[in-house]
Amino acid sequence: MITVLTGGTGGAKFVDGLAKIVPHQELTCIVNTSDDLIWWGLYVSPDVDSITYVLSGLLNPDRGWGIADDTFQCRGSMGRLGSPTWFSLGDRDLATHLTRTQLLQSGQTHSQVTAEICRRLDITARVLPMTDQRVETLVMTPVGELGFQDYFVRRWFQDPVESVRFAGVDVAKPAPGVLDAIQNADQILLAPSNPVTSIGPILAVAGIRDALRKTKAPIAAVSPIIGGAAISGPAGALMQAVGLPVSIAGVAQAYCDFLDLLIADEADASAAAAFQHPSLRIACAKSILMKTSEQRIALAQAALQMTSDLKPIPHAQEMK
């Protein structure tokens, strides 16, 4: 059984590679939900949607979000009627959000709704929201505190970041199945997602980080950083804001209390060779870029092989 912690477009692309080589019934995805938002009165869960679209073969492979070959006629009409349009929802994509909103309003939880949507899309892998409680990533900037989608999509992550917090996480509990998926996994992988706002919220939910420390499964993460810069998006600025170096060492620091292996790009071979830590090692893959389906498959194969080769070593509680 393979358990993946994932969020963002990098996570969706990585799961796309895994889904092409791992039997879906052996795959569990624990997905960030702190980017969720209410849009046009609908409950939208972008990271959960991307994973369900990957596993059902619907995902737009170029963008890493949304449905392939979707149209945006509704978005244009909403704009003409005076509604905001900076967050794009495709016409076919709207069906997912309408269904989710209706099921949530009927009293079902986020995890129950996600399971039902997966059933209707014939998905046999497990897709688990990190929690059934509402958690919201808020980014403090010179113009004030912004919701993540406001910061990331509407303002194109151009505002300097002063701090990041996860509103509501103090009362959030892991969704049903999350802790079991960590405890009973044969391998655990962290996708090359933003360590602050994609993986960070998952780890902030009570019990999840502790479960990762205690599991007997080997744990590997794929770096979202190459050569001191984020592969895409605002990961670099967000890491700086929380005191992490924008480097593979910074990614290692974010996960060092439970991680066994960090998989970096071959461009960081020198930094990987110089890295020293008693319970965490860094290995390099030929490339961690995932521009094509072949590259996604190759990275997934490398991650699975490297993780299966790991020998258990004690986890450090903090990086010195």
N, C-alpha and C positions, 0 to 999 in steps of 0.2 A: 504494500500500500504506500502510495506517494502522497504526501501532504505538502501543499504549496501555500505560502503566504504571499498575497499579491494585491496590487493596486496600480492604477494608472495605465498608460498605454504600453510602457515597457513590460509591465506584468502581463497584459493581455497577449502581447506578442510572444512572450516566453511560454505562456500556457498553450498558445497555438502550436508551438514546436513540440511541447510535451504531449499534447493531445494526438499528435500524428504518430507517436511511437509508443505510447503507454495505453493499454486497454482502459477505456474510460471508466469502467466500474472499479478500477484500482486507483483512481485519481480523486483527491479531495482538494478543493480550493477554499481557503479561508480568506475572505475578501474584505478590504477596507470599505467602511460605509460612512466615514466622517466627511466625505465630499458630497453626500446626498443633499438634495435641495427640493424645495417646492417651486415648481415652474408652471405658470399658467394654471395653477390650481392642482397640478399633478405631482405626485411624489416620484422623483427621479433619483435613481441610484446608479450613477455613471459607471463605477467600477464593477458592481455586480452585473450590470447590463453587458459590459464589454466581455466579461467572462462567459456569460450565458450565450452571447452571440458567437464567441469563439467556438464553444463546445457544440453549438447547433449548426455551425458552418455559415452563419449569417454575417459575421463581422466584416466590416470594411478593412481589408488587410493593409491598405496604404496609410490610413489615418490611425488605426488601432482603436477606434471607437465608432459607434454607429453601425448601421446596416449597409452592406454593400449595395451599390446602385440605387440608393434611396433618393427620393425627391424631397423638395422643401416648399411645396405649394402652401401648406398650412402656415408655415413661418412667414411667408410673404403676406398672406391674408391677415395674420395677426398684427403684423406691422402696420398695415393699412388701417386697421381698426384701433391703432394707438397702443398696442401692447409692446413691451420690450422684446427685442429679438437678438440680443447679444449672445444668448445661450442657444445654440442650434439644436433643434430636435427635428429629425426627419419624419416624413409622413408615415412610413412603416414603423419607425421607432415609437411613434406616439401610441401604437397599440399596446406596447409593453407597459407604458406608464399609465395608460387608462386602466388596464387590467390590474396592475399593482395597486393603484389608488382605490379601485372598487373593492379589492380583496382586503386591503388594510381597513377601509371604512366598515367592512363587515365584521371586523374584530379579530382578524388573523394577525399574527406577528410577522415581522420582516422575514424571518427564517421560514415560516410556514408558506408565505407568499412566494418566496424564492423557490422553494421546493415544488410548489404547484406550477409555477411558470416553467421550471425545468421539465416537469412531467409533460406539460403540454407541448414543449418543444422537443420531446423525445431525447432528453439529455440523461445519460446514465451515470455520469460523474456526479459527485456531490459538490454543490456550491453552497457554502455556508457564510452568510454575513457574519462579521466579527461579533456583533451583538444585536439584540432586538431592541435595545434602548437607543434613543437619539443621541448621537455624539456629533459635534460640529467643529471642524477645524477653523480657527479664527486667527488671522494674521494681523499683527499690529504693525502699522506703517505710519509715516509722518502725517498722512491724511486721516488717520484713525484706524480702528479695528475693522477688518474686512473679512467677510465670509470667504472661504477658499475659492469658490467659483468666481466670485466678484474679483478677487485678487488675480486669479489665474487666467480666466477667460475674458471678462469684461475689460480689465485693465492691463491684460497681456503681461502680467508679472513684472511690470516696470517699476513699481514702488519699492524703495528700500525696505527691507524687513528688519524690524526691531525685535520681535519675539513671536512665538507661536504657542497657542494653547488649544486644548481639546475640551470644549465646553460640554459638560454632561458626563465626561468619562469617569468621574468620581463615583457615580452611581450605576455605571454600566456593568453588566455581567456578560460573560461569554455566551454566545448563542448556543442552543442545544447542539451537541455533537462536536463543538470546537475543541474542547479539552480532550475528548476521546480520540479525535483525529490526530492530535499531537502525541498523545500517550501511546497509541497503538500503531503509529506509522512505522514503516520499515526505513523510509528515508524522508527527510524534511528539507524542502528547498525554499529559500527566500528569493523571489523574483527580482530582477534588476529594476526595482521600483524605488521611488524617492524614499530614503530612509527616515525622513522627518515627517512628511505628510501622507505617505501611502502605507509604509510599514509601521511607522511610529505610532499611529493611532491604534493599530491592532495590538501592539505590544503594551500600550497604555491601559488596555482593558484588564481589570483585575483578574489575576490567575493565569493569563496567557503566557507572560514572560516566565513566570515560575514553572509552568508546565514545560516550557522549552528547556529550562535548566535541568529539569528532572527526567525528561524522556531519555530512553535508551537508544533512540534512533539517531544516526549521524545527521548533522545539520550543516548545510552548505548554503551560502548566499552568492548570488551573482552581483557584481559591482555595477552600479549605475554611473560610475565615474571612470573616465579614461584620461590619464595624463593631466590631472588637476582640473578637469572641467566635466560638467554633467553631459551625458550623452544627449539629453534633451531636457527642456523645461527648466524650472527654477531650483532644482535640487541643490546647486552650488550655493546660491544666495540663502536658501533655507538652512543648509548645514552650517554656514558661517554664523547665521543668526542664533543658533543654539550651541555655538562653541565647538563645532566639529570641523577639523581641517577638510578642505575640499580635495580629497585624495583617497586612495584606497585605504590608507591608514585611518582616515576619518570614518569610512564605512565600517572598518573593522572595530573601531572604538564604539560605534553605535550598537554593535551586536556582540561584543566580546565576552559577555558573561554567559552566553549559551552557544555561541557559534563554534563549530569545529573547523570549517574551511571557508575561505573567501575566494571566489573565482574571479580573477581579474583578466583584463585584456593583455595580450602579449606586448603591447606598447608599454605596459607598466612592469615589465620583467625585472628591470633593475630595482625598482622600488619594492617589488615582491621579494627579491633576493635579500634585500637589506632589512626587511621587516622581521622583528623578533618578538615572540610572545609565547609564554609557556604552554598555552592550551589552544592556540589558534594558528593555523598556517594559511598561507596564501599560495595558490597555484594559478598558472596562467593558461587560458585557452587561446587557440589560434586567433579568434575574434569573438568579441561579445556583442558586436553590432548585429542587428536583426533586420536588415533591410529587405531580405528576400525570405521566402519560405524555406529554402535550402539552408540559409544561415540560422534560422530559428530552430530547425531540426538539429543541425550540427551542434548548436549550443546546448540544446536540451540533452542530446546524447552525451556530450562531454560532461555536463553537470551530473547526470545520473551515474556515469562511469566513475567520475572522481569521488562522488559521495559513497558509492558502494565499496570503493577501495579504502575508505577511511577506517582506521583502527580507533577504538574508543580511547579518549584521553580526558582527564578531569577538566571541567570547565572552570575558568577563572571567574571570580565574582566581579572583578573590575580590571580595567587596563591600567597598568602603571606607566 
